[in-house]
Amino acid sequence: MELTNVNIWVVLVCTMINNFLASIWYSRKVLGDAWAKEHGFNVELLKPTPWHFAGAFLDAFILCFVLNMFFNNFAIHGMGNGMTIGFLIWLGFIATTHFSGVIWAKKPFKAYLIDSGYLLLNLILIGAIMGSWQ
């Protein structure tokens, strides 16, 4: 795999979309309160700092960068193919590894659904964008 094949523009756009989607998904008006309750957090005490936002941006950037490497090096083109790859990455790597937390760490199943649901939507959306951008 070559790093020179990465399209930095689609990576940056998808990074921003990733963070925007997370801000909606985990907002108190959508699933933030349920997420905090399932994890036993007091939502009033969860005040994000600039470090949280920087870490989330870096995390999303790495995800999008590596995903774009796969798209370019394996010649994945088209919105449908991109969405399929996003789903398969979620199914093979995210759904399975996160479910082990339900099995072994007694993570609440509802928390699993919230977290893995966000990642499913995120990967399908990013896959659609990257597939279309090729």
C-alpha positions in Angstrom: 0.0 0.0 0.0 1.2 3.4 -0.9 0.6 6.5 1.3 0.8 8.7 -1.8 -2.5 7.4 -3.0 -4.4 9.0 -0.1 -6.7 11.8 -1.1 -6.2 14.3 1.7 -9.3 16.3 0.8 -11.8 13.4 1.1 -10.0 12.4 4.3 -10.5 15.9 5.8 -14.1 16.1 4.6 -14.9 12.7 6.1 -13.1 13.6 9.3 -15.3 16.7 9.7 -18.4 14.7 8.9 -17.4 12.0 11.4 -17.1 14.6 14.2 -20.3 16.4 13.2 -22.2 13.1 13.2 -20.8 12.2 16.7 -21.8 15.6 18.0 -25.4 15.0 16.9 -25.6 11.2 17.8 -24.2 11.8 21.3 -26.0 15.1 22.0 -28.4 15.2 24.9 -31.3 15.6 22.5 -30.5 12.4 20.7 -28.7 9.6 22.5 -26.3 11.4 24.9 -28.5 11.0 28.0 -29.2 7.3 27.3 -25.5 6.7 26.6 -24.4 8.4 29.8 -27.0 6.4 31.8 -25.9 3.1 30.4 -22.3 3.8 31.2 -23.2 5.1 34.7 -22.0 8.7 34.0 -23.5 11.9 35.3 -24.2 13.8 32.1 -23.9 17.1 34.0 -20.2 16.3 34.8 -19.3 15.3 31.3 -17.9 18.6 30.1 -15.7 18.3 27.1 -12.3 20.0 27.0 -10.3 21.1 24.0 -8.3 17.9 24.5 -11.4 15.9 24.0 -12.1 17.6 20.7 -8.5 17.3 19.5 -8.5 13.6 20.4 -11.7 13.0 18.6 -10.4 14.9 15.5 -7.2 12.8 15.5 -9.1 9.6 16.0 -11.5 10.4 13.1 -8.6 11.5 10.9 -6.7 8.3 11.4 -9.9 6.2 10.7 -10.6 8.2 7.5 -6.9 8.2 6.4 -6.6 4.4 6.7 -10.0 3.8 5.2 -9.0 6.0 2.2 -5.8 3.9 1.8 -8.0 0.8 1.4 -10.3 2.5 -1.0 -7.5 3.7 -3.2 -5.2 0.7 -3.1 -8.1 -1.8 -3.6 -9.8 0.3 -6.3 -13.1 0.6 -4.5 -15.3 2.9 -6.6 -18.9 3.9 -6.4 -21.3 4.9 -3.6 -22.8 1.4 -3.3 -19.4 -0.3 -3.1 -18.3 2.3 -0.6 -21.3 1.7 1.6 -20.8 -2.1 1.3 -17.2 -1.8 2.4 -18.2 0.5 5.3 -20.8 -2.1 6.4 -18.4 -5.0 6.1 -15.7 -3.2 8.1 -18.3 -2.5 10.8 -19.5 -6.1 10.8 -16.1 -7.7 10.8 -14.2 -5.4 13.1 -16.4 -3.0 15.1 -19.6 -5.1 15.8 -17.5 -8.1 16.8 -14.9 -6.4 19.0 -17.4 -4.1 20.7 -19.7 -7.1 21.4 -16.9 -8.8 23.4 -17.3 -5.9 25.9 -20.9 -7.1 26.4 -19.8 -10.6 26.8 -16.8 -10.2 29.0 -16.9 -6.8 30.6 -20.7 -6.8 31.2 -21.1 -3.6 29.2 -24.8 -2.9 28.9 -26.3 -4.1 25.6 -28.0 -0.8 25.1 -24.6 1.0 25.3 -23.3 -1.4 22.7 -26.2 -0.6 20.4 -25.6 3.1 20.8 -21.9 3.0 20.3 -21.8 0.4 17.5 -24.9 2.0 15.8 -23.0 5.3 15.6 -20.0 3.6 14.1 -22.2 1.7 11.6 -23.8 4.8 10.4 -20.5 6.6 10.3 -18.7 3.9 8.3 -21.5 3.6 5.8 -21.7 7.4 5.3 -17.9 7.7 5.0 -17.8 4.7 2.7 -20.5 6.3 0.4 -18.5 9.6 0.3 -15.1 7.9 -0.4 -16.6 5.6 -3.0 -18.3 8.5 -4.8 -15.2 10.7 -4.6 -12.9 8.2 -6.4 
